[in-house]
Amino acid sequence: MDGVTDGSYREVLTAMFGGRSGISVCVSEFVRVLRQPVTEAVFLRHCPELARGGSTRAGVPVFVQLLGSDPAWMAEAAARAVALGAPGIDLNFGCPAKTVNNSDGGATLLKQPCRVEQVTHAVRAAVPASIPVTVKVRVGWDDAAPMVDIAMAAEQGGATWLTIHGRTRTQLYKPPVDWHAIGRAREAVSMPVVANGDLFSVSALQRCAEVSGCSAFMIGRGAMGRPELFVQARTGSDRESLSRADMQQLLLRYVAQLLADGAGQHATLGRLKQWLRMGGLLRADMAQWFDDIKRLQTLAEAEATLTQAPQVAKLSSRKSSLPSISTKAPPSPRA
Ligand SMILES: Cc1cc2nc3c(=O)[nH]c(=O)nc-3n(C[C@H](O)[C@H](O)[C@H](O)COP(=O)(O)O)c2cc1C
């Protein structure tokens, strides 16, 4: 997710629960592909894991996400990313941002499913068969009628799997999410379909599985307020819910990780605010912290606000506040 799921975020999330976070695949923030080569520096900025074999330290593969519409340049970028060590390529045909759509990128291509096929086909042909090429779409531009055509286009292009956000482009993030349309696409193709959209709880995951028939899920915003959801998706239980103290510790770990990864104080403060703002949609304590720090100008003040809370002080004698659990069951959520 652009502006949110940076390398530091992926690092702390996949390290949770002793490295058994329940996350099977991460996707980088998008790399914009225009009619020119993408430099190595750009790839490494978006996906620092490339310098370590393409995985987080917990061993979760990070696919490089490409956003563009020119088949030849997308193929060139994909080949370059793979040469740098990308374990997979994810193609973004779902971005609803006006600036992106007006320059012929993201969800614009959903208006002509054959273009989804062309780009996917070119990228598929440019990278070794062992490298997954995955496609992310919405259910359509302004209605879900073309959903099946879009899914078939992705399959024809050679997609390894298809992730569907159950909203149209014109809906942006407004309700309702349409898991039924995801189900129609799943029935029409033989590649795996990953359901996405409003998966904020175990019960939502279960309902989505029933409605769409999917057994693999992508969790975006839910991970910010409920990073334990990936584990819960596998156990089917919400027993591992993070306490307020666990969440505080995770946020402080994120700040430390950002700084260790070279982010400046100002950028780190901005990212922390962003996580709290989005997490606050699901957790009252995060909403309160966001309120407490949103006008602060320095990272030191924000950290002090978080660390002063009594729950963190109590934690210092514990090895790790995050419960250690094991995960076994299949569904494959991706961040
Ligand atoms: C701030 C933000 C940034 C996003 N950036 C991307 C992106 O770069 N690529 C992408 O495929 N989807 C992106 N999305 C969409 C999410 O991946 C996801 O499809 C959407 O939020 C619905 O899923 P959720 O309810 O689990 O969040 C973004 C969403 C948000 C809120």
The ligand as an ORCA input file, in Angstrom:
! r2SCAN-3c Opt
* xyz 0 1
  C      -3.238      4.286      1.549
  C      -3.501      3.165      0.592
  C      -2.554      2.857     -0.364
  C      -2.773      1.813     -1.274
  N      -1.816      1.511     -2.204
  C      -2.001      0.453     -3.038
  C      -1.005      0.072     -3.973
  O       0.060      0.679     -4.080
  N      -1.253     -1.003     -4.764
  C      -2.407     -1.736     -4.686
  O      -2.563     -2.719     -5.418
  N      -3.375     -1.376     -3.821
  C      -3.190     -0.318     -3.005
  N      -4.168      0.020     -2.112
  C      -5.395     -0.776     -2.069
  C      -5.237     -1.938     -1.097
  O      -4.230     -2.813     -1.550
  C      -6.528     -2.726     -0.963
  O      -6.875     -3.242     -2.213
  C      -7.676     -1.875     -0.444
  O      -7.275     -1.042      0.616
  C      -8.823     -2.775      0.032
  O      -8.350     -3.743      0.923
  P      -8.416     -3.546      2.527
  O      -9.865     -3.336      2.871
  O      -7.846     -4.835      3.065
  O      -7.593     -2.355      2.850
  C      -3.977      1.065     -1.214
  C      -4.922      1.383     -0.240
  C      -4.706      2.418      0.657
  C      -5.762      2.723      1.688
*
